[in-house]
Amino acid sequence: MLSRKGVYYLTEDGRFKPLHSLKIILTGCIVAILVASAAILVSSTLNPAKSPEQSSHSNSLLTLQKKITTLEEQLASLSASDNQLRLAVNLPVVSQEEKNMGTGGQRSRTLYADQESSAHLLAMTGKKIENLNLKVEQQKKSHKDIQATWNKNQALFAAVPALKPIDGKITSTFGKRRHPIYKRVLFHEGIDFSAKTGTNIYAPGNGVVIFTGYNFGYGKKIVIDHGFGYKTVYAHLSRSLVHKGQKVTRGDVIALSGNTGISTGPHLHYEVHKYNRKVNPSAYFFDDFTPESYLTGAPVSKQSDSNS
């Protein structure tokens, strides 16, 4: 279920997916727990327990080795999640070589249950804990970078045209098509949504209205500048509900659909421009992110045709 406070990011294949700040916060908490656990292990190694249950150094070290193995597995899982989060906020992933720096070779599941001396076991355990601490510190730094970039990118995430601009079925996609009026193959520079005259049209992201008026074939038209190189165009409107220079927020009703200009029937023609180049609008929204689900949190119908 989606809400007005949801944040979405553009994946490498040009599709928007939800990203929750809670995941970053929880991951950061896991890192903190691992740091505390590592500190306890260091203390235990340097000051072996003196309770009757752990009087044997060998048993103590075997227990520590098991705990280290568990923590290493948790760190490996955390590292995979870390790379997903880095991609989500447009940071480069940490290479496997960087992750392995200072690890002293591959981890072994052997718990040193051979005939090595306790002193040697203690030294080996200390080395593994040192390496574990290095990995934890590396993970902490990565998550600080993610959080800092996340904070800086809030304006970008809010501005990207990620919301479907209208509740309607896509009747004409982006690309070459036979023009319904001119009867010849032309490039369709946006997508068309079928909608009854007077259907609400929504701002897909935060921005500023830079044009509202009549524009020949487009009929009544609105253009919004979202910043970060993004602009959106809305055509064949029956009525504009905004004025030039007005700031809009994702989910605001900006116009009503219509049949003005060169049009065969009531619909919305919608375009997305990125750095003044017209791109496929379907790459910037997806099935679950409809105006209804965004504004009310209601479950979305399974009949949506977006992001196809």
Secondary structure, DSSP 4 states (H G I P E B T S, - for coil): ---TT-EEEE-TTS-EEEE-HHHHHHHHHHHHHHHHHHHHHHHHHHS---SGGG--HHHHHHHHHHHHHHHHHHHHHHHHHHHHHHHHTT-PPPPHHHHHTTS-S--------SS--HHHHHHHHHHHHHHHHHHHHHHHHHHHHHHHHHHHTHHHHHHS--S-SSSS-EEE-SEEEE-TTT-SEEEE-SEEEE--TT-EEE-SSSEEEEEEEE-GGG-EEEEEEEETTEEEEEEEEEEE---TT-EE-TT-EEEEEB--SS-SSSEEEEEEEETTEEE-GGGG--TT--HHHHHH-PPPPTT--TT-
